[in-house]
Amino acid sequence: MTAKLDAIKDYPIYEKRPELIKTQTGKSVDEINIENILSGKITPEDCRISAETLEYQAQIQESFGNPQVAANFRRAAEMTRIPDDRILQIYNCMRPHVSTKEELLAIAEELETQYQATVNASLIREAATVYEERHMLRSE
Protein backbone atom coordinates (compact mmCIF):
# COMPACT_ATOMS: atom_id res chain seq x y z
CA MET A 1 0.00 0.00 0.00
CA THR A 2 1.59 3.23 -1.15
CA ALA A 3 -1.32 5.66 -1.25
CA LYS A 4 -1.95 8.11 1.56
CA LEU A 5 -5.50 9.36 1.23
CA ASP A 6 -7.15 12.63 2.11
CA ALA A 7 -10.88 13.23 2.48
CA ILE A 8 -10.89 16.42 0.43
CA LYS A 9 -9.31 15.00 -2.71
CA ASP A 10 -9.95 11.25 -2.39
CA TYR A 11 -13.45 10.87 -0.92
CA PRO A 12 -15.56 9.04 -1.91
CA ILE A 13 -12.87 6.52 -2.76
CA TYR A 14 -15.08 4.56 -5.18
CA GLU A 15 -15.58 7.66 -7.32
CA LYS A 16 -12.21 9.36 -6.99
CA ARG A 17 -9.74 6.45 -6.51
CA PRO A 18 -11.52 3.28 -7.73
CA GLU A 19 -8.21 1.71 -8.76
CA LEU A 20 -7.36 1.36 -5.06
CA ILE A 21 -10.41 -0.69 -4.13
CA LYS A 22 -9.64 -4.40 -4.30
CA THR A 23 -11.17 -7.42 -2.66
CA GLN A 24 -9.13 -9.92 -0.64
CA THR A 25 -8.69 -11.97 -3.81
CA GLY A 26 -7.50 -8.95 -5.79
CA LYS A 27 -10.68 -8.32 -7.77
CA SER A 28 -11.60 -4.74 -8.56
CA VAL A 29 -14.94 -3.42 -7.41
CA ASP A 30 -16.01 -3.07 -11.06
CA GLU A 31 -15.62 -6.83 -11.54
CA ILE A 32 -18.29 -7.49 -8.94
CA ASN A 33 -21.51 -7.33 -10.90
CA ILE A 34 -24.55 -9.52 -11.41
CA GLU A 35 -23.30 -10.90 -14.73
CA ASN A 36 -20.03 -12.12 -13.23
CA ILE A 37 -21.80 -13.50 -10.17
CA LEU A 38 -24.32 -15.43 -12.25
CA SER A 39 -21.59 -16.79 -14.54
CA GLY A 40 -19.52 -17.95 -11.56
CA LYS A 41 -16.60 -15.61 -12.26
CA ILE A 42 -17.21 -14.01 -8.87
CA THR A 43 -17.50 -16.17 -5.77
CA PRO A 44 -18.37 -15.21 -2.20
CA GLU A 45 -14.63 -15.10 -1.41
CA ASP A 46 -14.22 -12.46 -4.13
CA CYS A 47 -16.64 -10.17 -2.29
CA ARG A 48 -14.62 -9.84 0.91
CA ILE A 49 -13.14 -6.43 1.61
CA SER A 50 -9.37 -6.22 1.81
CA ALA A 51 -7.30 -4.92 4.70
CA GLU A 52 -5.87 -2.31 2.34
CA THR A 53 -9.31 -0.93 1.47
CA LEU A 54 -10.17 -0.73 5.17
CA GLU A 55 -6.90 1.12 5.81
CA TYR A 56 -7.78 3.59 3.06
CA GLN A 57 -11.15 4.14 4.74
CA ALA A 58 -9.33 4.69 8.04
CA GLN A 59 -7.12 7.34 6.44
CA ILE A 60 -10.16 9.13 5.04
CA GLN A 61 -11.84 9.10 8.47
CA GLU A 62 -8.70 10.47 10.11
CA SER A 63 -8.59 13.34 7.63
CA PHE A 64 -12.28 14.01 8.40
CA GLY A 65 -11.30 14.26 12.08
CA ASN A 66 -12.86 10.93 13.12
CA PRO A 67 -10.06 9.01 14.86
CA GLN A 68 -12.46 6.60 16.59
CA VAL A 69 -14.00 5.54 13.29
CA ALA A 70 -10.51 5.21 11.81
CA ALA A 71 -9.55 2.92 14.71
CA ASN A 72 -12.62 0.76 14.00
CA PHE A 73 -11.57 0.39 10.36
CA ARG A 74 -8.08 -0.63 11.47
CA ARG A 75 -9.47 -3.25 13.86
CA ALA A 76 -11.59 -4.56 11.00
CA ALA A 77 -8.52 -4.65 8.74
CA GLU A 78 -6.76 -6.88 11.26
CA MET A 79 -9.77 -9.16 11.35
CA THR A 80 -9.54 -9.86 7.62
CA ARG A 81 -6.58 -12.12 8.47
CA ILE A 82 -8.59 -14.24 10.91
CA PRO A 83 -10.78 -17.08 9.58
CA ASP A 84 -14.52 -16.46 9.94
CA ASP A 85 -15.09 -19.54 12.07
CA ARG A 86 -12.39 -18.42 14.50
CA ILE A 87 -13.91 -14.94 14.75
CA LEU A 88 -17.25 -16.51 15.68
CA GLN A 89 -15.57 -18.72 18.29
CA ILE A 90 -13.82 -15.71 19.80
CA TYR A 91 -17.07 -13.75 19.77
CA ASN A 92 -18.75 -16.52 21.74
CA CYS A 93 -15.84 -16.63 24.19
CA MET A 94 -16.30 -12.90 24.81
CA ARG A 95 -19.80 -13.36 26.19
CA PRO A 96 -19.99 -12.75 29.96
CA HIS A 97 -19.35 -15.79 32.18
CA VAL A 98 -18.23 -17.98 29.25
CA SER A 99 -14.43 -17.77 29.53
CA THR A 100 -11.82 -17.61 32.24
CA LYS A 101 -9.27 -14.81 32.32
CA GLU A 102 -6.59 -17.27 31.23
CA GLU A 103 -8.67 -18.33 28.22
CA LEU A 104 -9.16 -14.72 27.15
CA LEU A 105 -5.47 -13.98 27.56
CA ALA A 106 -4.66 -17.05 25.46
CA ILE A 107 -6.96 -15.74 22.72
CA ALA A 108 -5.20 -12.38 22.86
CA GLU A 109 -1.83 -14.11 22.51
CA GLU A 110 -3.14 -16.13 19.56
CA LEU A 111 -4.44 -13.00 17.84
CA GLU A 112 -1.14 -11.25 18.31
CA THR A 113 1.21 -14.06 17.32
CA GLN A 114 -0.76 -16.02 14.74
CA TYR A 115 -2.65 -13.22 12.99
CA GLN A 116 -0.62 -10.09 13.85
CA ALA A 117 -3.87 -8.59 15.17
CA THR A 118 -2.25 -6.49 17.89
CA VAL A 119 -5.07 -3.97 18.26
CA ASN A 120 -7.68 -6.70 18.66
CA ALA A 121 -5.40 -8.60 21.06
CA SER A 122 -5.13 -5.48 23.18
CA LEU A 123 -8.91 -5.18 23.31
CA ILE A 124 -9.26 -8.80 24.43
CA ARG A 125 -6.71 -8.19 27.20
CA GLU A 126 -8.59 -5.08 28.27
CA ALA A 127 -11.85 -7.05 28.27
CA ALA A 128 -10.26 -9.75 30.43
CA THR A 129 -9.31 -7.12 33.00
CA VAL A 130 -12.74 -5.47 32.95
CA TYR A 131 -14.51 -8.84 33.15
CA GLU A 132 -12.38 -9.71 36.17
CA GLU A 133 -13.19 -6.40 37.89
CA ARG A 134 -16.90 -6.84 37.22
CA HIS A 135 -17.00 -10.57 38.10
CA MET A 136 -17.99 -11.52 34.56
CA LEU A 137 -15.52 -14.37 34.09
CA ARG A 138 -16.46 -18.04 34.20
CA SER A 139 -15.73 -19.67 37.52
CA GLU A 140 -13.14 -22.38 37.19
C-alpha positions, 0 to 999 in steps of 0.5 A: 500500500503506497497511497496516503488518502485525504478526504478532500481530494480522495473521498468518496474513494469509489468515485475518486480512486476506484483503482485502489479498491480491491477485494481480498482476492484482488478483484476490482470493485467493477468486476463485482456485478450480477453478470459475473456473479451469475456466470460464476466468475465471482465467488463469495470469497471475491466479495470480501473487503481487503485490509488495504481498502479498510486502511484507506477508509481509516485514512479518510476518516482520520482526515475528516477528524474521526479518529475513533471511526478510523480505529474501528476500520483498522481493527476490521482490517486486522480481522480480515486475516482471521478465519470467519469460524475463528472470529465466531468462536472468539465472539462466543468466548467474549460473552460474559461468564463464558471464559476464564481470564486465562482463556481470554489472555490465550486468545489475545496471545493467539491474535497477536502471534498467529494473525498479527492482530495487535489492536484486537489482542489489546482489546481482548486483554482489556476485556479480560481485565474489565470482566475480572473487575466486574465478576464476569468471568467463568468460575473455574 
